[in-house]
Amino acid sequence: MESKNEIEYTVVINGKPEGPYQLEQLKSLNILPGTFIRKPGMDDYKEAHELQELRELLGFTFQKTAPQYFASFDQRLLASVIDYFFLTLGYVLLVLISFMFVEEKTQRIMVSLTGLPLISIAKFIYSSIAEASDKQATIGKRLINIKVTDLGGNRISLNNAYGRNAAKILSVAPFFLGYLYSFLNKKQQCFHDLAAETLVIKDRLI
């Protein structure tokens, strides 16, 4: 197993990744709590204060900060389209299975149309459960690398997730103004995000 002193770190200095450095070498660098650092096994850079070994080495304390990277409207829209695609696919499969028991053409059309509202209901339930889960995101959001959090970047409760998705009616009516408001909001929140005190954040990129 690789020891702490053998781990190599990449440090962002003056906006450029430099290194690799071993742990003890980091003492000679002007590393601040907010300096971006990466080590093997990490998907993205983290601030120095987020790494326990650096807090021990350099005397930093962990600083819980609010997210600074927010999902844009087009990312959120694409994630929703992906979710609806999979849910609609599942609905079509169920309809085709029902056709095994319904032979009359008119009845088949009725079955297909009357069940359409189930897609929206399924989206509401699925989104709420998925956004309150450990992943904090639906399949669509996970594919786009965005997730739902509270204002501090933490996981939201199931009740809050249900409330957030129910509040989307505020963003839809009238004329989708609640969604368009995200273009005017620095944190790119829609009306339902404001009502539920949530954010949709994206992965940090260097």
Rosetta blueprint (number, residue, H / E / L):
1 M L
2 E L
3 S L
4 K H
5 N H
6 E H
7 I L
8 E E
9 Y E
10 T E
11 V E
12 V E
13 I E
14 N L
15 G L
16 K E
17 P E
18 E E
19 G E
20 P E
21 Y E
22 Q E
23 L H
24 E H
25 Q H
26 L H
27 K H
28 S H
29 L L
30 N L
31 I L
32 L L
33 P L
34 G L
35 T L
36 F E
37 I E
38 R E
39 K L
40 P L
41 G L
42 M L
43 D L
44 D L
45 Y L
46 K E
47 E E
48 A H
49 H H
50 E H
51 L L
52 Q H
53 E H
54 L H
55 R H
56 E H
57 L H
58 L H
59 G L
60 F L
61 T L
62 F L
63 Q L
64 K L
65 T L
66 A L
67 P L
68 Q L
69 Y L
70 F E
71 A L
72 S L
73 F H
74 D H
75 Q H
76 R H
77 L H
78 L H
79 A H
80 S H
81 V H
82 I H
83 D H
84 Y H
85 F H
86 F H
87 L H
88 T H
89 L H
90 G H
91 Y H
92 V H
93 L H
94 L H
95 V H
96 L H
97 I H
98 S H
99 F L
100 M L
101 F L
102 V L
103 E L
104 E L
105 K H
106 T H
107 Q H
108 R H
109 I H
110 M H
111 V H
112 S H
113 L H
114 T H
115 G L
116 L L
117 P H
118 L H
119 I H
120 S H
121 I H
122 A H
123 K H
124 F H
125 I H
126 Y H
127 S H
128 S H
129 I H
130 A H
131 E H
132 A L
133 S L
134 D L
135 K L
136 Q L
137 A L
138 T L
139 I H
140 G H
141 K H
142 R H
143 L H
144 I H
145 N L
146 I E
147 K E
148 V E
149 T E
150 D E
151 L L
152 G L
153 G L
154 N L
155 R L
156 I L
157 S L
158 L H
159 N H
160 N H
161 A H
162 Y H
163 G H
164 R H
165 N H
166 A H
167 A L
168 K H
169 I H
170 L H
171 S H
172 V H
173 A L
174 P L
175 F L
176 F L
177 L H
178 G H
179 Y H
180 L H
181 Y H
182 S H
183 F H
184 L L
185 N L
186 K L
187 K L
188 Q L
189 Q L
190 C L
191 F H
192 H H
193 D H
194 L H
195 A H
196 A H
197 E L
198 T E
199 L E
200 V E
201 I E
202 K E
203 D L
204 R L
205 L L
206 I L
